[in-house]
Amino acid sequence: MNVTDHPAYNPTPSVPRLLTELTQEEFWTRYATVRGDEGTFHPDYIAARRRTALLLRAVIADLVALADPTDTHHASQAAAAANALRREDGVGLVPATEALSWLRDQYQQYTEGDDLHPPNCPGGCQGAGWVLAPVIWQTDGHPLHAEPVTCLRGEPDDPHAADCTGCHGTGKRYDADYNEYTVCDTYTPDPAYEDTAPISWPDDPWASAPAPAGGYSDEPPLLSRPVDAARRPG
């Protein structure tokens, strides 16, 4: 069963985004200690960052385990990570099945909480976990309507490639009924997509030149700068 079809998390969280959140929570957890001025931070703030880091770490491990229910190795790692969170909460260790069930309940509570992100979140949400952003544009690109959207902690949204069936890489889906664009919120790759445009890299010496008759050589292209006279052969 694919992890996206598993009922344990609904909706299934994005692992890349969980990693972003984990990294930031872990940074704030350790920042004050490394600086040596932990006393200037409110203890509740540091404790909340540490607990959230443990929670997200366990959820990532659980999602990896759910991708293959027969993989007992990753399942045991996920349960151990869940019990690490329980130890942080002081509620005692429990067997794997119970630990993972408890973890999923804790994550559900976390996503529904009023303090999803830290108050100094770099995304500007002030802890709410959402920000106001445009979701509908006129055809000339002018924003038409804004709504609360998930705060991405100051990082741009993950891009969609040209094979996305909804936006073809633009990130915006055209609505012919209203003659406007809306956010393409799900990257849906087209398995039959074929990119006919040649890929050109700025430093590729063959990018703008036709292939030679004998094919490309594995040898690097000759340097364009002249050979130093002192090192000229002969």
Secondary structure, DSSP 8 states (H G I E B T S, - for coil): --GGG-TTSSS---HHHHHHHHHHHHHHHHHHHHHT-GGGS-HHHHHHHHHHHHHHHHHHHHHHHHT-TT-HHHHHHHHHHHHHHHHHHTS----HHHHHHHHHHHHHHHHTSS-SS-TT-TTS-TTSSEEEEEEEEETTS-EEEEEEEE--TT-------TTBTTTTTSSEEEETTTTEEEE--S--B-TT----S----TT-TTTTS---TT---SS----SS---GGG---
